[in-house]
Amino acid sequence: MSNKFYITTPIYYVNDNPHIGHTYTTVASDVLARFHRMLSQEVFFSTGTDEHGAKIQEKANEAGKDPKVWADEISANFQFAWDELDISHDRFIRTTEEGHKQAVQKALQQMYDKGDIYLGEYEGLYCQGCEQYKSETDLVDGKCPDHGVEPEVIKEESYMFKMSGYQDRLYEAIKRDELEIRPVERKNEVLSFYEREGLKDISFSRQKVKWGIPLPWDESHTAYVWSDAFLNYLTVLGWEGTAGQTPEMWPAEIQIMSKDILRVHATIWPAMLLSLGLDLPKKLFIHGFFLVDGQKMSKSLGNVVTPAALKEKYGVDGARALLIGSASFGYDGDVSWEKLGERFNAQLANGIGNLVSRVLSLTEKNLDSKVPEVDIKECGEMTLRQEKKKKGGDDFLKLSAQVKESYLAKMEKLELDEAWEEIIRLTGHLDKHISDFELWKLIKEDKEEGARHIYSLLESIRQLAWLAWPFIPETAEKIWVSLGLDPGEEMSQDFNKALNWGGLKSGTLVHKGEPLFPRL
């Protein structure tokens, strides 16, 4: 495994405030960034806002504001939302930043000098909502399927990008996973597009849209919004626009996005990279859309779910965990406040929160709030006398190893919802152990034997907090504090060593504290 890990979200269009779709992409990316930091890799995690184009100009006009003022306000709302949800991005980039604009102009100039950008005339069906040209096969009943409107026919002088010249190279790169697209259904969708329609030269400038980056060789034209936006993945790393000059963290290991922007990321973006003499990203991972009670989100229906509403109802970590568990990662999901509330109570309040509370309460009441003095190795190999008397029993060392192996495999395969389920399954297993052995009775009947059980549960909870940290970082750190551990010291360890059995030392003082997830 390489020691570098660069992950990106798309930069979000500032036509409106953040909603659950943006939030899902960003939280999922944050989970992966934290996971790779946990593995002691050098991580760079970028996000930001895309602020130019005809739609932003129109939105600002409707609000009676200057486009830059409008962009400042909406971008600030995105930054605030990510701060509120504990998103650990290394850099938030805006396409109105001067450094980004200069790099875009320099890069486009070099593509123009190379002959990959030329003056022509373009006629096509343009959906302003998507800021994309559409083919007839993209439309449903003559309308954009995402925005429900007929695209307008645009015919104007335009500088064209010679994208057709990169058809064969990109087709082969995608086919053999040099540019990996997952889930595999999305890869097949892209390959089908290449085979059916192929890459055609595309408009790379707009003459009538003034809210954009002027082309350096012809300031009567502004850069097409995608040619501006895509380069953020490089400029966020400090790239100044020089062709062939690779930023230190490039290429990206994973670029995460929703399925509505897959095609442009699998055509225009990699073609630009080839034109500039730069490597392709390693992987594009595409997730689905969220429905709310089976319906598409819309302001008119009043069913738009915002990050602020999620945080207010479930707390930061509750919102993060519920989002990740709401869909099989890579596919569509359906949410409702009722479903989210049920899962909050089942997985978080009655699950992780209740488990930690039960074990710490047993320790406080029966062991003077101290991790018991026991043979730690014996606790790990707990095939105990009680197992002969009761059904159940756990070999905690084996359980620890199995959960860790399964969790790592699922995280590496980007099965985030399944990795989260491993944590929930472990929680249920530990909770069942308490009930199977009636530890509240056992500790009174045989303190030595009960203490071994309690040590094993406390140590398993310490390890559970490690697995949960990328998903619910604040809660994981609260668990460590309850176990008498310093979160900073805990996180300074190598992940594999940290999950060795016996990290919790006998005699350490524990305390229950406030409920981690108060039941709704």
Order of alpha helices (4+ residues) and beta strands (2+ residues): beta-alpha-beta-alpha-alpha-beta-alpha-beta-beta-beta-alpha-beta-alpha-beta-beta-beta-beta-alpha-alpha-beta-alpha-alpha-beta-beta-beta-alpha-beta-alpha-alpha-alpha-alpha-alpha-alpha-alpha-alpha-alpha-alpha-alpha
